[in-house]
Amino acid sequence: MPKSLPDLARFRKDKGLTLEKIAEDTKIKLRYLQAIEERRLGSLPGGVYNSSYLRQYARALGYDENELLAFCSPADRITPIDEESGAQPDWRDALRSWAMRRRL
C-alpha cells in the first residue's frame, strides 16, 4: 500500500476527465464526487453507498479501487476542524461520522 493518496482531482484532470462526465457515467451525484476528491467522506450518504461510490469513482479514473478504499478507513471519515479559519463542520457531516463509527 502506498504511503499517501495522490491528489485525486489532479489524477482525474491528467486523464482528461471531468467530474460532470464521471457523474453522468456512474450516476453518482456531483456533490458526492466533489466530497471524495476533497476527502470529505463524512459528506457521503453512509453505509454501503460509501464503498460503492469510492469503487465506482476509482474505476472511472482507472485507479486501484482497493487502494482507494484502504485510504478511506473509518478514522478518515471525520473531517477535522480548521481552527485558524474558524470553520466548523456541518452538523449533518458530524452526525454521519458518528453514526458510521457506531456501526463498526
C-alpha positions as CSV (number, residue, x, y, z in Angstrom):
1,M,0.0,0.0,0.0
2,P,1.5,3.4,-0.9
3,K,2.2,5.9,1.8
4,S,-0.1,8.6,0.6
5,L,-3.1,9.0,-1.6
6,P,-2.4,11.0,-4.8
7,D,-4.3,14.3,-5.5
8,L,-7.4,12.7,-7.0
9,A,-8.6,15.8,-8.7
10,R,-5.2,16.2,-10.5
11,F,-5.1,12.5,-11.3
12,R,-8.6,12.9,-12.9
13,K,-7.7,16.0,-14.8
14,D,-4.5,14.4,-16.1
15,K,-6.7,11.7,-17.6
16,G,-8.8,14.4,-19.3
17,L,-11.9,13.6,-17.3
18,T,-14.4,16.0,-15.7
19,L,-16.5,15.4,-12.6
20,E,-19.6,16.0,-14.7
21,K,-18.7,13.2,-17.1
22,I,-17.9,10.8,-14.2
23,A,-21.3,11.8,-12.5
24,E,-23.1,11.1,-15.8
25,D,-21.4,7.7,-16.3
26,T,-21.7,6.5,-12.7
27,K,-25.0,8.1,-11.7
28,I,-23.2,9.5,-8.6
29,K,-24.3,13.0,-7.6
30,L,-21.7,15.6,-8.4
31,R,-21.6,16.8,-4.7
32,Y,-20.5,13.3,-3.6
33,L,-17.8,13.1,-6.2
34,Q,-16.5,16.5,-5.1
35,A,-16.6,15.3,-1.5
36,I,-14.5,12.2,-2.4
37,E,-11.9,14.4,-4.2
38,E,-11.8,16.8,-1.2
39,R,-11.6,13.8,1.2
40,R,-14.7,14.9,3.0
41,L,-16.1,11.4,3.4
42,G,-18.4,12.4,6.1
43,S,-20.4,14.2,3.4
44,L,-21.2,10.9,1.7
45,P,-24.5,9.2,2.4
46,G,-23.0,6.4,4.5
47,G,-23.3,2.7,4.7
48,V,-22.6,0.6,1.7
49,Y,-23.0,3.7,-0.5
50,N,-19.6,4.9,0.6
51,S,-17.7,1.9,-0.5
52,S,-19.7,1.6,-3.7
53,Y,-19.2,5.3,-4.6
54,L,-15.4,5.0,-3.9
55,R,-15.2,1.9,-6.0
56,Q,-17.1,3.4,-8.9
57,Y,-15.1,6.6,-8.8
58,A,-11.8,4.6,-8.8
59,R,-12.9,2.6,-11.8
60,A,-13.9,5.7,-13.7
61,L,-10.4,7.1,-13.1
62,G,-8.6,3.8,-13.8
63,Y,-7.3,3.9,-10.2
64,D,-6.9,0.8,-8.0
65,E,-10.2,0.7,-6.1
66,N,-8.8,-1.4,-3.3
67,E,-6.0,1.1,-2.8
68,L,-8.5,3.9,-2.6
69,L,-10.7,2.0,-0.1
70,A,-7.6,1.3,2.0
71,F,-7.0,5.0,2.4
72,C,-10.6,5.7,3.3
73,S,-10.6,4.0,6.7
74,P,-13.2,4.9,9.4
75,A,-10.8,7.4,11.0
76,D,-10.6,9.3,7.7
77,R,-14.3,9.9,7.7
78,I,-14.0,12.5,10.4
79,T,-13.3,16.0,8.9
80,P,-11.0,18.0,11.2
81,I,-11.9,21.5,12.2
82,D,-9.7,24.2,10.7
83,E,-9.0,26.2,13.9
84,E,-7.3,29.1,12.1
85,S,-10.2,29.8,9.8
86,G,-12.8,29.1,12.5
87,A,-14.7,26.9,10.0
88,Q,-16.9,24.3,11.7
89,P,-18.1,21.1,10.0
90,D,-21.7,20.9,9.0
91,W,-23.7,19.2,11.8
92,R,-25.0,16.6,9.3
93,D,-21.5,15.6,8.5
94,A,-20.7,15.2,12.2
95,L,-23.8,13.1,12.7
96,R,-23.0,10.9,9.7
97,S,-19.4,10.4,11.0
98,W,-20.8,9.5,14.5
99,A,-23.3,7.0,13.0
100,M,-20.6,5.4,10.8
101,R,-18.3,4.9,13.9
102,R,-21.2,3.3,15.8
103,R,-21.8,0.7,13.1
104,L,-18.2,-0.5,13.1
